[in-house]
Amino acid sequence: MATWKAPAVDWKDVEDNPSQCKVTTLHWLATLTEGEFTASSYGTTPDDQNRVYTKPSLENVPESVVIGWIQQALGDEEVARIEQALADNIAEQQNPTSGTVAY
């Protein structure tokens, strides 16, 4: 299973209340390591849940909660596809099917 991280969350001010901000984009990093082999994938997904926070409270949302938002926004099928692509990348590293010979 991949390790998921939430390196950043984008937000914008709420028009009629600048002391609050609305989450707009979720940044994610998924990494899979098997022995000496590692595969990673980075992406962003829009957050359409209208999450509104004060800026200080948004900074205090635990990363584990944000990862839940990310996986909910991506959906189970996309999360599984990303994790399978990482596993496929590891398998290719372990048993390459093509390469280059340098002289």
N, C-alpha and C positions, 0 to 999 in steps of 0.2 A: 504494500500500500504506500502511496506517495505521501510525503510530508508537504503540507500546505502552509504557506505564509501569506500574510497580508502586509506588503511593504508600504502601502499608502492608500489613502481614501481622499478623493477629490470632493470638494463641497463648494457651494455658493451661498451668498447671503440670501435670506428670505426677504423678498422685496419690501413688504410692509413692516418688517421687524428685523433690522440689521443686527440685533443682538443674538439672533438665531441663524443657523445655517442648515441647509438641506444637502444631504449626501447625494452626489450625482454619479460618481464613478468609483468602482472598486478595483484596485490593482491586486493581482495575485501571482504567486510563484509556487509551482508544484515541482518537487524534486523526488526522484527515486534513486536509491543507492543500493547496489547489490555487490558486496565485496569491494573490489577496486574500481567498479564501474558506476558512473553517475550520469543521469539524464535529467534535464530541467526544462521547464516550459514556463514562459511568462506571458501574461495577458491582462486585459482589462475587460470589465463588463459594466454596463450601465446599471445603476441601482434605481429601480422604478417603484420602490416601496414608500416613497415620500417620508424618509426618516429625517426628522428635524430635531436638532440639538442646539444647545448653546455651544460655542466653540470650545470652552474648557471641558464640558462634559463629553464632547465627541472625542477629545484627546484622551479621555480616560476609559473609553470603551475597550474592553479586553480584546486582544488579537483573536482569541478563540471565538468570540462572538462575531467579529468581522469575517472570519473564515466561514462561519455558518451562513452569513449573508451572501458571501461569494458563492458557496456551493448551492444555496437556494436559487440565486440569480442564474447560475449556469444550468441548473437542473441535473437530475441524476444521470441522464444519458450522456450529457456533455462531460460531466465529471468522470464517468466511466471511460469515455472515449479518450480523454486527456491522460488518464492513468494507464490505459492500454497502450497509447502511443509511447509513453515513457518506458513501459515494459518492453515494447518492441524495439526501442532504441537500445536498451540495455542488451537485449538478445543479439542485436546486430553487432554491438561492440564485442560481445563475448565470442561470436562466431561470424566474422565478417563474410559477406557474400561478394564483395568487390573491394578494390583498393588500388594503390599505386606503388610501384617499385621504383625507387630513386637510385641512380647510378652516379 
